[in-house]
Amino acid sequence: MNKFLIGLMLSLTASTFVYAAGDAAAGKDKSTACGACHGADGNSAVGSFPKLAGQNVAYLISQMNAIKSGERSVPEMAGQLDTKNEQDIEDLAAFFASKKIVGGKTAADQLELGQQIYRSGIASKNVAACIACHGAKGQGLSTAGYPALAGQHGQYTEKQLKLFRTAERNNDPNQMMRDIAARLSDVEIKAVANYIQGLY
């Protein structure tokens, strides 16, 4: 059994994401500054800033905590979470999770390869299908903290995969994304990121 499958099974069995219920209404009030980059409803208009709308609560909380602690380096977020307490983060997560993501489109020249990687992986490179953790429609797996991907900006997803590939981003469970991204070429990363953008 390969390292990816072992890591996946460990994550699924060991994950017990239990959070106090955030208050989406309170989160809306606390999200004003977030809207400048991520959009008032979590649908950022700029490809370099991630869409937060519809993302699962567990993933939003884990990433905000990772950014706040410095575990995940996001220069654009410097100082943004420093004054946020646990309840603030849960409220923000509840607010953005309650919003509907506005998807994009997949470029015709990226569709075939992107769909192949997402649905089937690349057996010759030992790259698992994205569908295994992120779902058939890119809805993610909230119980394991795996993010929803559907509709995310291709530009943002492409950047994150390249950061995983160089290990500049390293807060993935059991190094799963780093292992996968390390086997993908620039062409493959661009294709699957573009496919994800139109998946919703």
C-alpha positions, 0 to 999 in steps of 0.5 A: 500500500502506498504512502498516500493511501496509508496517510489517507486512512490515518487521516480519516480514522484519526480525524475528530474535528470538533468545534464549537458552533460559530455564529455566522451572523457574528462572523458577518460583522467581523468579516468587513476587513476580509471582504477587501481581498476575499469579497464581501460574500467570500467570492474574491474577484481577484485570482490570487486571493482564494474564494472562501465561500462554501468552504467547510468550517473545519478547513477554514478554522484549521487554515486561519489557525495555521496562518495565525500561528505562523505554521502557514506563511501567507504574507498577504495575511500578515497581522490580519488574524493577530487579534482574533480569538478562537470564537472570532475564528469560528464565527468567521468560518461559519459565515464564509461556509454559509455562503455559496461559491460562484464558480468559474469556467474551465478553458477548453484546452485544459479540460481533458488533461485536468479532468483526467488528473482530477478523476483518475490521477496519473498512474505512471507517476503514482499520482492519486486522483484528486477525487479521493479526498476532494470528492466527485464534485469538489465538495471536499471532506469536512470530517477529515478537514479536506477542503472543498475545491470546486469553483476556486480560482485556477490561479490560486490553486495553481500557486498552492500546488506549486508551493506544496511542490517546493514544500514552501507550504507544508501544513498538509496532513501526512505530507499528502499534498507535497507528495502529490504536487512533487510528481506533477509538472507545470503543465499538469498543475495548470490543467488540474487547477483550471479544471477545478475552477470550472468544477461546481 
